[in-house]
Amino acid sequence: MNNYIIYDFLSFSSKIHSHLALIDYLGLSELKFENLKGFYGYRDRLYYEGISIHYNGRDDMGVCCEMSGKGCRTWEKYGTSDYDSLFQEILCNYSDDSEKRQMNLTRLDVAYDDFTGVLDLPLLCSESQKHYFVSRFKDWQVIFGNKGIAVNHGSNKSNVYIRCYDKRLEQGVEDKIDHWVRLELQIRKECAIGFIKQKGSIQEKYFKVLNNYLRYIVPTSNTSNSSVLDTAPYWLNFIENAESMSIFHKPSDNYSFDKLYGFVNNQLSGAITTYIDVVGVEQFLIDIHNSRKGKKLNPKYKALAEQSEHGDNILKYLAEHGLDKDKKK
């Protein structure tokens, strides 16, 4: 398994979208969201598989979207999964003046997942305890527990927080995966905005932030100025290996007919059956066709349709049966 980088938490607010408009913008309008109680001063929340849309707060609050790691994977699987377009939309509607700010990115977690052993977690714990590192943080912590070991730099409440831990044990997959260490950047508020403002690939941004906040070093008794000390070979190997080998991982790139089949049969079968029972198959096809007018097809659906020789079957069916009113005109 190759190492990769993922977005693993995302939260942002918007004053220019309603809760339903935001769901549509994210390409998730086909999902059946659950109505729940809201958080953060919002009275209501729509929830689906790790994605929460909070709404009905004060007039000046707008709506808030929060995606956990699970939620990011859900968006990548069912939605547009277009992080770059979303970040650009946020930046276009962001202002340093909070009174003029229409959208805001409040938290973004970016994680490097190591499956090849380039991150030696026991060594990082040992070197951290010896304080063989240079950091912009005052706080650091080494943890030993039933979920393995971990090294944290910074505070969980600060704008940048670095966590390195055994993801394999946390997920309970130690019998299936030999090595899985995650080095995660938890970025908040203006630092999150700063991250998406940077140019370059996700790995370039990731390592630019990491190098700015943390570096493991080779200790020496010749100087007390740790900032001029050489970078430890194991850390340098990680940086160089990761910068050249890591790629952004988006499961939606591998969207297949099997996933579409599962979604339709697991999520929509009841609604489709009832609709057809009420109006009939022909009217159902007409209504579906008409409902898509003026709307862009989700990129993953478009790509799947283009791969199929039956991609325009609904149009052919309507035309052959004289049901396509637009064609008849």
ABEGO torsion letter per residue (X at the ends): XBBBBBBABBBBBBAABBAAAAAAAAGAAABBBBBBBBBGGBABBBBBGGBBBBBGBBAAAEBBBBBBAAAAAAAAAABAGBAAAAAAAAAAABBABAAABABBBABBBBBBBBAAGABBAAAAAAAAAAGBBBBABABBBBBBBAAEBBBBBEBAABABBBBBBBAAAAAGAAAABABBBBBBBBBBEAAAAAAAABBEBAAAAAAAAAAAABBBBBBBAABABAAABBBBAAAAAAAAAAAAABBBBBAAAABBAAAAAAAAAAAAAAAAAAAAAAAEAAAAAAAAAAAABGBBBBAAAAAAAAABAAAAAAAAAAAAAGABAAAAX
